[in-house]
Amino acid sequence: MRFVLADAARRRRTEKRGSGWQRVTLSGIGTDESAHDYDALDIDEALSELMTLNERQAKVVELRFFGDLTIEQIAIVLNAGKRTIDTDWKFARAWLRGRLGRTS
């Protein structure tokens, strides 16, 4: 799903060169209940950067955002403890919030 959204955003950018493009809404980065609008390419770039810093945290984010899995389910998929995944999710969410805050 991440790649589909990123490819669609790239296509829109090349076709329109910035005019008439739409944002894709993804929620879950912040701690509040309000939804944030982030460009799919910004998220793709941020996840790629996070992948170089901490691969497991990037996978946790992908599984939460695009797989809509719970912490328990991710722990099973990644063969890690629930506390480890919860900690990874908290750190990755904070890192993404800071990273995406610089691009918006």
C-alpha positions in Angstrom: 0.0 0.0 0.0 2.9 2.4 0.8 4.3 1.9 -2.7 0.9 2.3 -4.4 0.4 5.6 -2.5 3.9 6.8 -3.3 3.7 5.9 -7.0 0.3 7.7 -7.3 1.7 10.8 -5.6 4.8 10.7 -7.9 2.5 10.5 -11.0 0.5 13.4 -9.8 3.6 15.5 -9.2 5.0 14.8 -12.6 1.7 15.4 -14.4 0.8 18.6 -12.6 4.1 19.9 -11.4 2.5 20.8 -8.1 -0.8 22.3 -9.2 -4.0 20.6 -8.3 -2.3 17.8 -6.2 -4.1 16.3 -3.3 -2.9 15.3 0.1 -3.3 11.7 1.4 -4.5 11.6 5.0 -2.8 9.2 7.3 -3.5 9.3 11.0 -1.8 7.8 14.0 1.5 9.8 14.1 0.4 12.2 16.8 -0.9 11.5 20.2 -4.0 13.5 19.8 -7.1 12.3 18.0 -7.0 14.8 15.1 -6.0 13.6 11.7 -3.0 15.1 9.9 -2.5 15.6 6.2 0.8 14.3 4.9 2.0 13.9 1.4 2.5 10.2 0.5 5.9 11.0 -0.9 6.9 12.7 2.3 5.9 9.6 4.3 7.7 7.3 1.8 10.9 9.4 2.1 10.6 9.5 5.9 10.1 5.7 6.1 13.0 5.1 3.7 15.2 7.2 6.0 13.9 5.4 9.1 14.7 2.1 7.4 18.3 3.1 7.2 18.3 4.1 10.9 16.3 1.3 12.4 14.8 -1.4 10.1 12.5 -2.9 12.7 11.0 0.4 13.7 10.3 1.2 10.0 8.6 -2.2 9.7 6.5 -1.5 12.8 5.3 1.8 11.3 4.5 0.1 7.9 2.5 -2.7 9.7 0.6 -0.1 11.8 -0.1 2.3 9.0 -0.6 0.1 6.0 -1.3 -3.2 7.6 -3.6 -1.8 10.4 -2.1 -4.4 12.8 -2.1 -4.1 16.6 1.0 -4.1 18.7 0.3 -7.7 19.6 -0.1 -8.8 16.0 3.1 -7.0 15.0 5.0 -8.7 17.8 3.9 -12.1 16.3 4.8 -11.1 12.8 8.2 -9.7 13.7 8.9 -12.4 16.3 9.6 -9.9 19.0 8.2 -9.1 22.4 5.1 -6.9 22.8 7.1 -4.4 24.9 9.8 -4.2 22.3 7.3 -3.5 19.6 5.5 -0.9 21.8 8.8 0.9 22.5 9.7 0.8 18.8 6.3 2.2 17.9 6.7 5.1 20.4 10.2 6.0 19.2 9.3 5.7 15.5 6.2 7.7 15.9 8.1 10.5 17.7 10.9 10.4 15.1 8.3 10.6 12.2 6.5 13.4 13.9 9.7 15.4 14.0 10.8 14.4 10.5 7.4 15.2 8.9 7.1 18.4 10.9 10.2 19.6 9.1 8.7 18.9 5.6 5.3 20.5 6.2 
